[in-house]
Every structure is written in structure tokens, then in C-alpha cells.
Amino acid sequence: MADTIVHSEADERQMLDAIAKWIKTKVAPVALKLEHDNEWPADLVADMTELGLFGALVHPDYGGLGLSATTYTRIVSLISEEWMSLTGIFNTHMMMAIIVQKFGTDAQRAYWLPKFASGEMRGGLGLTEPDAGSDLQGIRTVAKRRGDTYVVNGTKTWISNAIEGHCVALLVKTDPDAVPRHRGMSMLIVPKIDPQTRKPLAGVRNGKKLGKLGYKGIDSGEFIFEDYECNASLCLVGGREGEGFYMATGGLELGRINIAARGVGIARRALRESVAYSQVRKTMGKPICEHQAIQLKLGEMAAKTRAAELLVEDAARAYDSGERVDMEAGMAKWFASETALEVATEAMRIHGGYGYSTEYVLERLYRDAPLLCIGEGTNELQRIIIAKQLIKRNPA
């Protein structure tokens, strides 16, 4: 069974048009207030559920849309132009769903994917711990097998959808003494509520909701597991221990392409706002777009934004072909996120005091952009991944 379905250009255009209309009528009027109030956008999440975004890449056999990564990244960029936080709510969920779709058993796909695609069970990816971020092999959360169950103990932090979500794809150590360390890591799908009764399950609780500079529309928080028990056959992805590290890195490929697509959205919006403003703001008797200093900024901003778009398209096509895309995803993520930060900063300078005002979108773009350079693996790590893959693919 293919993971994606071939959709016509007309189908894609119809989907993008529907998203654009929703952004204009539903998102734009409320995004500024929700962001500044640090409020979870319940009504917009309901809209995204209706639009099918929680099942965007899930195969139609399980109730999803079966979109290609190429179409998906265009949706992510489009939404990020208005409010990046919304893309995190469904993308971190999508990473969890893709892990089950790619690596799960038939029974796990049949059980979990319809719940994920419908938005009935929303969740995310539980990798980061207080002492383990980009170094996934440093995690300490442990799951011990006891008959037909796993008993989980440990803490995860900086988990998107931790508070408002219902489950998490949890990277754990099932063999803490394994050498090399990645061979002792497994992936569990861990609900914090009973899917049937919707009641909280024992042994798992949320810690604090984490405050952030930007990206405030999505909740980031902690999971604390204390003798939490889950069904092994439903929860151990693929039914085999020791393969969790590869599942996590496979999920991060999609996550990094998504981060890059968000960067494109932020850069495009910042550039668009700057081009418009530079034509109406006047100094020394003429629009500032006629000053060479502004032209130099706009020219570089435009070229880098387009280059980021092309790198995202390249990575998404490679992902759709089923190739390993460490290098392509890393290139797109590194360049597009750095471009988003640079273009948002230059846009603020072009706008002067207006760019610094909380009444305009630019200050939000400026606050959201730095996250992209950190999330789903730091940009320092991306350059190392790119180099290693470059050498591996081109032996002397």
C-alpha cells in the first residue's frame, strides 16, 4: 500500500484555495489577539479537524487525505504566512501518525490511524528530555516489559500538544545497557486518556505549560510518567524493540521539511509586508523603495526567500519518492529557517517603529522565526548531517 495518493493539480488547487479562504475569514481576524493572550485556539483546531489537516498525510484507507509531502508543505507555508502556531498543532501530530503508518503493525495501523486522521486522538512526538535534546541517544525515560504490558518511568519536556493533546509517540529506553545506545531504544504510542471513555489514565500527568518568546498558539509542556502501564501489542510500534531511534529520525525528516516550509511562509509574509510598506513610506521626498539602501535589502530578501522555496520543494519531492532525505531535509531546514530569521529581522528594520509594534504582524514573525533555527534539531546539527550525507553519497 502506498503512503500517498496521486492527486491532480486541480485537487491540490482546490485544497489550497479552501485553506486560503479559511485563513482570510477565520484565522486573520483572531490570530493577533489569540497570540498576545497566549490562548489555545480551540475554534481554529475544530476548523482544522473539519478540513482534514490532522489526517493530511494519512492514507485514505484509514480516513486520511493521503496528500503528498509536496502539497502538504505548500499548505504549511500558506498557513505560516498568517500564523505559524497553527501548523505546529497538526504537524507534530502528523509526525506521530507517520511513524505508525510507516513502521506500525497492521493491527496498530487499523487501531490508531483512523483515530489520528479524524482528530479524535491528537498528539505529538515525545523525544526531548531535560538532559537530552538533539542528542536523542541521551534519553533516560525507561519502559520495562512485564508480560503483555510496558511500565514507563521518566520525564519528557518541550513536547508540542502536551497539554491539549491526547497521546504521544514516546521514545524510550527498553534496554538501557545496550551498546551502541540506539539499539536499546524503542517507540511507544502512549495515550494519556482512554480512547473509548476519554477518561484520564493513571501513571501519566502533565507538568507545567512552558512559556515561550513566540509560537504561543500551540501548547508546549512536560509529560511525567510514573509506573505508567500500556498494552505492548498496541503501543510498541512495529512490535519489535530496539528500532525506536530509526523511527524517531524518520519522523524528524518530515518535521524538518515542515520547519523549512514554515520558514518559507514567514519569509514570504515579511517580504510582502516590506515591499508594500516601502512604496508608501516616504523619506526625503520619495518612497523609501527608491533609496538604494532599501533596494539592497529587498533584493537579497527576495532571492533568499525564493531559494528557500526551491529547497523545500526539492526535499518534499525526495520525501514523496520514498528516498532517504536526511541531506535534503537538513539543507531545506537550515537554509529556510535562517532565511526566515534574516528576512523577518530586515523587515522590522525597514518598518522602523511600526515593525516593533504589537499591533502589526511583523513583531510576531520576528518572535516566531528563531524557533525554526532550534526546533527539530539545531541548525548546527543540520550542517553536520548535510556534510556526513554528502561524504557518504560521494565516496572518493
C-alpha positions, -999 to +999 in steps of 0.1 A: +000+000+000+014+034-010+015+060+018+002+088-005-024+090-033-017+109-065-039+140-066-045+161-096-033+197-098-070+207-097-074+188-065-044+205-050-056+239-061-090+233-046-074+223-013-051+253-012-080+276-022-101+263+007-072+268+031-066+304+018-103+312+023-102+298+058-071+318+067-087+350+054-121+346+070-113+327+102-076+330+111-066+365+102-093+383+123-083+365+155-046+355+153-032+386+168-054+386+198-050+348+205-013+351+201-010+380+226-034+364+250-014+332+249-047+313+242-051+279+227-072+283+195-099+258+202-122+270+174-095+270+148-084+235+159-120+224+152-118+240+118-085+222+110-102+189+121-130+196+096-106+204+069-089+171+074-055+185+083-049+160+112-051+133+085-033+152+057-007+125+051-026+095+064-037+070+037-074+072+027-078+036+038-076+049+073-097+080+068-069+104+058-064+127+028-033+109+015-017+141+004+018+143-009+045+160+011+048+185-017+012+196-013+014+194+025+044+218+026+025+243+004-003+242+030+021+247+058+038+276+041+004+292+034-008+290+070+026+301+083+023+334+064-006+342+087+000+323+120+028+297+123+015+283+156-014+265+138+010+245+117+026+231+148-007+218+162-012+195+132+023+188+121+037+174+154+006+152+154+013+142+118+048+131+127+033+107+153+008+094+127+035+089+100+056+068+124+026+044+129+018+044+091+054+037+081+065+013+109+034+001+127+019-034+125-013-039+106-033-041+138-017-008+151-025+010+118-061-002+120-064+009+156-045+042+157-046+058+123-084+063+120-083+080+154-054+102+144-069+111+110-102+122+124-085+143+152-102+121+178-068+114+193-044+143+187-009+141+198+028+147+191+063+134+193+079+128+227+117+129+222+132+158+242+141+154+279+156+178+304+191+165+296+186+153+261+176+174+231+194+170+197+213+140+213+184+116+212+206+087+224+210+105+257+173+100+268+166+084+302+129+075+300+127+038+305+100+012+295+102-023+311+083-052+297+061-070+322+041-097+304+017-080+279+024-045+292+052-019+294+058+001+325+071+036+317+090+059+340+106+092+331+100+128+320+097+145+286+098+182+281+092+207+253+066+185+239+041+202+215+005+194+221+014+181+256-014+199+274-042+199+249-033+166+231-043+131+240-013+109+232+023+109+222+048+088+202+073+082+230+109+074+225+121+052+254+149+030+265+139-006+266+175-018+271+194+010+289+227-011+288+227-016+250+258-008+231+256+012+209+230+031+227+205+034+199+200-003+198+183-001+232+157+025+221+121+018+212+090+038+202+057+035+220+023+051+212+012+063+246-023+077+253-029+098+284-067+093+281-087+061+274-097+063+237-131+049+244-141+066+277-120+097+273-111+095+310-075+102+322-052+072+326-032+065+357+006+070+357+009+099+333+004+136+341+014+169+326+040+191+342+040+228+336+030+246+304+061+263+292+063+300+285+078+310+251+090+340+232+067+333+203+048+303+188+022+308+215-008+294+198+004+258+205+009+244+239+044+232+248+047+213+281+060+183+301+050+147+303+058+129+336+055+091+337+054+072+370+048+035+366+025+041+336+013+009+320+004+004+284-006-025+262+025-039+244+008-051+213-009-018+206+018+005+218+052-009+208+054+004+172+062-023+148+061-050+176+099-050+179+122-034+205+154-016+195+141+002+164+128+034+180+158+056+171+153+050+134+116+056+137+123+089+155+148+101+129+124+090+102+097+112+118+122+141+121+127+140+083+091+152+078+094+175+108+125+192+093+108+197+059+078+212+078+101+236+097+116+246+064+081+252+049+072+274+079+104+294+073+092+300+037+059+312+050+074+336+074+099+349+049+072+354+022+050+374+046+078+395+059+090+402+023+054+410+011+049+434+040+082+451+033+076+456-004+042+471+003+054+494+031+085+506+012+062+520-015+040+541+008+066+552+034+084+583+023+116+600+034+135+629+019+106+634-005+103+600-021+092+564-012+119+545+006+118+518-021+136+544-042+165+545-018+194+522-027+198+510+009+163+496+009+166+482-026+197+462-014+177+447+014+147+439-007+167+423-034+186+400-010+154+391+009+136+382-023+164+360-037+169+341-004+131+336+000+129+320-034+159+298-028+143+286+004+111+278-016+131+257-040+150+238-013+117+229+003+102+217-030+133+196-036+131+180-001+094+173-004+098+157-038+125+135-025+104+125+005+075+116-018+097+094-039+105+073-008+142+082-007+162+088+025+162+125+028+185+134+057+206+157+035+177+173+015+156+179+047+187+192+065+195+216+037+160+229+035+156+232+072+189+250+078+186+275+049+149+282+051+150+288+089+180+311+087+163+329+059+131+334+079+151+349+108+171+372+085+142+383+064+120+389+095+148+410+110+153+431+079+116+436+075+115+450+110+143+474+102+126+485+070+094+492+090+112+510+118+090+517+148+059+501+131+078+468+129+083+468+166+047+475+174+025+447+187-003+460+165+014+447+134+022+412+122+060+418+119+068+416+155+051+381+156+071+369+126+102+382+143+094+363+175+084+331+157+114+328+134+142+320+160+123+288+170+129+274+135+166+275+139+163+254+170+133+231+166+136+195+151+174+196+156+195+227+158+209+242+127+244+234+139+234+197+138+218+201+103+251+212+088+269+182+103+241+159+089+245+175+055+282+170+055+281+134+066+255+125+040+274+144+013+305+124+021+286+091+023+269+097-011+302+107-028+329+083-017+364+091-030 
